[in-house]
Amino acid sequence: MQPDYWIERWQEGRIGFHRASVNARLVEHHQRVLGESKRVLVPLCGKSADLAWLAARGHVVVGIELSELAARAFFAERNIEPERSEQPGFIVYQQGSVTILVGDFFAATPELTGPCDGAYDRAALIALPEALRARYAAHLSTLLGPKAKLLLVTLEFDAEGGPPFSVSAEEVRQRYGAATITTLGSVDGRVETPGAVERGATFVSETAYLIVLP
């Protein structure tokens, strides 16, 4: 799955993965996981409403997104005129406490993102094929400080293909084996994941995890 795949989906408006409302698992588990975090990293953020929700609760929010169209849309839909600048390999959109870094997630550095003590992943790990997920989790860890907390939301289902891809609890433990992992709860995710159902899934579990890095 090449970067152009996601850029083309945004250009063509094929963004069925986007949700206009704030993720319910974020609302439910925010205080426990991210309540004390000052700077929260949101990888593969799109134009998610979750960014604004986190900012409204006092966090400095740093999103990373491949599509510049998505970054512009986040601010435009809120009638906000962001400042635009450039860093090596990235275009930076920033206004208030929200910054979106447009570029390759795997090229991001701690110097670029700033010192993040929290992270929120609802649509990043499950957006990546298995071959990339280990690399993703390892790189995300390099962008976070010691004892940083990650709120991870995954989908698990019994159908092939993606995105979104099915990620089991066992795989979460494999990807973040050095961290402390707590399962916060699971809900039926079939309504929010029509693609998996269309591919033949008989169940879809949306599971939230608290991951504390070493």
C-alpha positions as CSV (number, residue, x, y, z in Angstrom):
1,M,0.0,0.0,0.0
2,Q,1.7,3.1,-1.3
3,P,1.3,6.7,0.0
4,D,-0.4,7.6,-3.3
5,Y,-3.3,5.3,-2.3
6,W,-4.3,7.6,0.5
7,I,-3.7,10.8,-1.3
8,E,-5.9,9.6,-4.2
9,R,-8.7,8.6,-1.8
10,W,-8.8,12.1,-0.4
11,Q,-8.7,13.6,-3.8
12,E,-11.5,11.4,-5.0
13,G,-13.6,11.8,-1.9
14,R,-13.4,8.1,-1.0
15,I,-13.1,8.8,2.7
16,G,-15.6,6.3,4.2
17,F,-13.2,5.9,7.1
18,H,-13.8,9.5,8.2
19,R,-16.3,10.1,11.0
20,A,-17.9,13.5,11.5
21,S,-18.5,12.8,15.2
22,V,-15.9,12.4,18.0
23,N,-15.0,8.8,18.6
24,A,-17.0,7.4,21.5
25,R,-14.0,5.4,22.9
26,L,-12.0,8.6,23.1
27,V,-14.8,10.3,25.1
28,E,-15.1,7.3,27.3
29,H,-11.5,6.7,28.1
30,H,-9.9,10.1,27.6
31,Q,-9.6,11.1,31.2
32,R,-8.0,7.8,32.4
33,V,-5.5,7.6,29.6
34,L,-4.8,11.2,28.4
35,G,-6.2,13.3,31.1
36,E,-2.7,14.4,32.4
37,S,-1.0,14.5,29.0
38,K,0.1,18.0,27.9
39,R,1.0,17.3,24.3
40,V,-0.9,14.5,22.4
41,L,0.3,13.0,19.1
42,V,-2.4,11.8,16.7
43,P,-0.8,9.8,13.8
44,L,-2.6,9.5,10.4
45,C,-5.2,12.0,11.7
46,G,-7.0,13.0,8.5
47,K,-9.4,15.8,9.3
48,S,-10.7,14.1,12.4
49,A,-13.0,15.9,14.8
50,D,-11.1,14.2,17.6
51,L,-8.3,16.8,17.1
52,A,-10.5,19.7,18.0
53,W,-12.1,17.7,20.9
54,L,-8.7,17.1,22.4
55,A,-7.7,20.7,22.0
56,A,-10.8,21.9,23.7
57,R,-9.8,19.9,26.7
58,G,-6.5,21.7,27.1
59,H,-4.1,19.5,25.2
60,V,-1.6,20.7,22.6
61,V,-2.4,18.4,19.7
62,V,0.0,17.4,17.0
63,G,-1.5,15.4,14.1
64,I,0.5,13.7,11.3
65,E,-1.3,13.3,8.0
66,L,-0.2,12.3,4.5
67,S,-2.8,14.3,2.6
68,E,-2.5,18.1,2.5
69,L,-6.1,18.3,1.4
70,A,-7.2,16.6,4.6
71,A,-5.2,19.1,6.7
72,R,-6.7,22.1,4.9
73,A,-10.2,20.6,5.3
74,F,-9.8,20.3,9.0
75,F,-9.3,24.0,9.5
76,A,-11.6,25.1,6.7
77,E,-14.5,23.2,8.1
78,R,-14.1,25.2,11.3
79,N,-13.6,28.5,9.5
80,I,-10.1,28.8,10.8
81,E,-7.2,30.3,8.8
82,P,-4.1,28.4,9.9
83,E,-0.5,29.5,9.5
84,R,1.3,27.4,6.8
85,S,5.0,26.8,6.9
86,E,7.5,24.2,5.8
87,Q,10.0,21.9,7.5
88,P,12.2,19.4,5.7
89,G,9.9,16.8,4.3
90,F,6.8,18.4,5.8
91,I,4.2,21.1,5.4
92,V,3.0,22.5,8.7
93,Y,-0.5,23.8,9.4
94,Q,-0.9,25.4,12.8
95,Q,-3.5,27.5,14.6
96,G,-4.1,27.7,18.3
97,S,-3.2,24.5,20.0
98,V,-3.6,22.3,16.9
99,T,-0.8,21.5,14.5
100,I,-1.0,19.1,11.5
101,L,2.2,17.9,10.0
102,V,1.7,16.9,6.4
103,G,4.1,14.3,5.3
104,D,5.3,10.7,5.7
105,F,4.7,9.5,9.3
106,F,7.8,7.4,9.1
107,A,9.9,10.5,8.4
108,A,8.7,12.3,11.5
109,T,11.1,13.0,14.3
110,P,10.8,14.0,18.0
111,E,12.4,17.4,17.0
112,L,9.5,17.9,14.5
113,T,6.6,16.8,16.7
114,G,7.9,18.3,20.0
115,P,7.9,16.4,23.3
116,C,4.7,14.3,23.3
117,D,3.7,12.6,26.5
118,G,0.5,11.2,25.1
119,A,-0.8,9.7,21.8
120,Y,-4.2,8.7,20.4
121,D,-4.5,6.1,17.7
122,R,-8.0,5.4,16.4
123,A,-7.3,5.0,12.7
124,A,-3.6,4.5,12.2
125,L,-2.7,0.9,13.2
126,I,-5.8,-0.5,11.6
127,A,-5.2,1.4,8.4
128,L,-1.9,-0.3,7.7
129,P,-1.4,-3.8,6.3
130,E,0.3,-6.3,8.5
131,A,3.7,-5.8,6.8
132,L,3.8,-2.2,8.0
133,R,2.3,-2.5,11.5
134,A,5.4,-3.5,13.4
135,R,7.4,-0.7,11.8
136,Y,4.6,1.8,12.6
137,A,4.4,0.8,16.3
138,A,8.2,0.9,16.7
139,H,8.4,4.4,15.1
140,L,5.5,5.8,17.1
141,S,7.4,4.8,20.2
142,T,10.4,6.8,19.1
143,L,8.2,9.9,19.0
144,L,6.9,9.6,22.5
145,G,8.7,10.3,25.8
146,P,9.3,7.8,28.6
147,K,6.1,6.7,30.4
148,A,4.0,8.3,27.7
149,K,0.4,7.0,27.5
150,L,-1.2,5.8,24.3
151,L,-5.0,5.4,23.8
152,L,-5.2,2.8,21.1
153,V,-8.5,1.8,19.4
154,T,-8.5,-1.3,17.2
155,L,-11.0,-3.4,15.2
156,E,-11.0,-7.1,15.2
157,F,-13.2,-9.1,12.8
158,D,-13.3,-12.4,10.8
159,A,-13.0,-11.1,7.3
160,E,-10.0,-10.8,5.0
161,G,-8.7,-7.6,3.5
162,G,-8.8,-3.9,4.4
163,P,-8.4,-1.1,5.2
164,P,-9.5,-1.2,7.9
165,F,-7.6,-4.3,8.9
166,S,-8.3,-6.6,11.7
167,V,-5.9,-6.3,14.6
168,S,-6.1,-8.8,17.4
169,A,-5.3,-8.4,21.1
170,E,-2.4,-10.8,20.6
171,E,-1.0,-8.6,17.9
172,V,-1.3,-5.5,20.1
173,R,0.8,-7.3,22.7
174,Q,3.3,-8.2,20.0
175,R,3.6,-4.7,18.7
176,Y,4.0,-3.1,22.1
177,G,5.6,-5.9,24.0
178,A,7.9,-3.8,26.1
179,A,4.9,-1.6,27.3
180,T,2.3,-2.1,30.0
181,I,-1.0,-2.9,28.2
182,T,-4.4,-2.7,29.7
183,T,-7.6,-3.6,27.9
184,L,-10.2,-1.0,28.6
185,G,-13.2,-2.6,27.0
186,S,-14.8,-3.8,23.7
187,V,-18.0,-2.9,21.9
188,D,-19.8,-4.1,18.8
189,G,-18.4,-2.1,16.0
190,R,-20.4,-3.4,13.0
191,V,-22.4,-0.3,12.4
192,E,-19.3,1.9,12.3
193,T,-17.4,-0.6,10.1
194,P,-19.6,-1.4,7.1
195,G,-16.6,-2.3,4.9
196,A,-15.7,-5.2,7.1
197,V,-19.3,-6.4,7.1
198,E,-19.5,-6.1,3.4
199,R,-16.4,-8.3,3.1
200,G,-18.2,-11.0,5.1
201,A,-17.4,-10.2,8.8
202,T,-19.8,-11.9,11.2
203,F,-18.6,-9.8,14.1
204,V,-16.6,-6.6,14.6
205,S,-15.1,-5.8,18.0
206,E,-13.9,-2.3,18.6
207,T,-11.4,-2.5,21.5
208,A,-9.7,0.3,23.5
209,Y,-6.3,-0.1,25.1
210,L,-4.3,1.9,27.6
211,I,-0.6,1.5,26.6
212,V,2.1,2.9,28.9
213,L,5.5,3.0,27.3
214,P,8.6,2.0,29.2
